[in-house]
Amino acid sequence: MIELYTWGTPNGKKASVMLEEIGLPYNVHAINIGQGDQFKPEYIKINPNSKIPAIVDTDGPGGKPLAIFESGAILIYLAEKTGKLLSKDPAKRIEAIEWLMFQMGGVGPMFGQAHHFLRQVKEPNPYGAERYTKETRRLYGVMNAQLGTHDYLAGEYSIADVATYPWVSRYEWHLVDLAEFPNVKRWYDAIAARPAVQRGMAIPKT
């Protein structure tokens, strides 16, 4: 059994979508980051960085419980545990990990900063808004080029798509019209139609 600690953010939804896709049973523990649940001592024992998501695999290696934090690490662990969504072919495997790292190092941080400067700052900050919306659009362009020759980011559906889709699902937050990036829109619509993705995106139920 997987114990999932999460909230309704793109990073949180990566883990729930993954769990739905691979079909492992899991329990959901809502960590309300608006109320500071992530800073409670019992949660810090699971995730010392006080972020979501985190998981505890009660049947980890050797049958012992294993706590895992950082969404990318969670996706790799679950893929390796189940043999799903990460190819065993070395070339295909590293390609999926490359695009996972693209999400972790680019899409997540840059889209998140765009969200901040466009939606959350109390005082308008034109420099921040322009900087991060420009970089966000550049990243959409990178994805659009890749998806012009690939069905999915790494060719076949993988943890790279699971990681990236929840961030793209907030495209309106970063003032992006997906019609401007037709290959991304085709990819987005295909993933949005997957029943497992729909179930995972509805977690946690708050």
Order of alpha helices (4+ residues) and beta strands (2+ residues): beta-alpha-beta-alpha-beta-beta-alpha-alpha-alpha-alpha-alpha-alpha-alpha
